[in-house]
Amino acid sequence: MAKPLIVARCGDQQNAPESTLPAFESAIAKGADTIEFDVAMTKDGELVVHHDYRLGRTDNGSGYIGDYTLAELKGLDAGGWFDTKFAGERIPTLNEVLALGKGSIRFEIDMRTPTLPFLKRLIDEVVRFGVVDDVELTSSHVPLLLHVKRINPRLRTGVFFRPLPDWMEPALGQQHAIGWMVLTDAQVAHLPSSLIEEVFMQRLHENNFLVHGSNLNNEEEIRRAVILGIDQFSTDRLDMALSIREELSA
């Protein structure tokens, strides 16, 4: 059985504050294949790694990230909420995360600021670090994905899909999904657990698309996806995912 790539969502977030350098360091040390993180642009045009659009859940700030300068964001505590031993941990920049992982892990970057200046700056940094072949760009802002290939055709992109509405037959949903993949010139289809099924995966593979299981966080859905031949999957529970993959590939 082929081993799917394991994507540590926001790093090893069970053992360190999510989306911080310690979380990414732990994911790398444990053997994750990819770290996933979200990038937004600050008020002064810098790129920072933070899951939410708003501050406050994983730090001691408030308001929208884009309303603050990098220096102001670097003054926040992004670790104390998780454990006092991480108190004083700072919100990392994109450059800090790329420097940490270059040569040892892949990067899935979820783009949070839907502007061309943001996208061009992000791609410039990916190229400058020499990690184009180790990056997948994703976003809920689909127009960003369309512009990625216009700026750098070598970059891999992934499209998020949601569970089908009750009125939609699976065959129609699959047809629409493949159409979206073609129209966006994407390489990776990100599927929720409810869409991970053998026939659909086969159709995607026949069209040369990779299949990604989105946020698989319990044992049953991870086992099922691995057995069905998923190419990669993201998870909040890195230790469990690594254990299951090792067991099933033994």
Secondary structure by P-SEA (a helix, b strand, c coil): ccccccccccccccccccccaaaaaaaaaaccccccbbbbbccccccccccccccccccccccccccccaaaaaaccccccccccccccccccaaaaaaaccccbbbbbbbccccaaaaaaaaaaaaaacccccbbbbccaaaaaaacccccccbbbbbbbccccccccaaaaaaaaaaaaaaacccbbbbccccccaaaaaaaaaabbbbbbcccccaaaaaaaaaacccccccccaaaaaaaaaaaac
